[in-house]
């Protein structure tokens, strides 16, 4: 049975045209990586990949990092976003780079 919801309710529930897709990302720094290198790499990740594409990253870690990537505005990440993140992390020599499939960041 289809549910007919108002635009206001769809927006509040993040459904239909207000649905947001993102993906999880995880990686590891090589053992023995110093704190300054970790800080610089994460700062570069945000300034070179995340912000230029209008993405947002919420994550944490030390030698092993994991987090969520989504758009700064309401919308849906694409496979191109996933590829860009994965390629950048791999090119920087980070280990165990994992990027999940796209999922609904509000309901999955």
Secondary structure, DSSP 8 states (H G I E B T S, - for coil): ------HHHHHHHT-GGG--EEEEEEEE--TT--HHHHHHHHHHHIIIIIGGGTEEEEEEESSEEEEEEEESSSSB--HHHHHHHHHHHHHTT-EEEEE---EETTT-
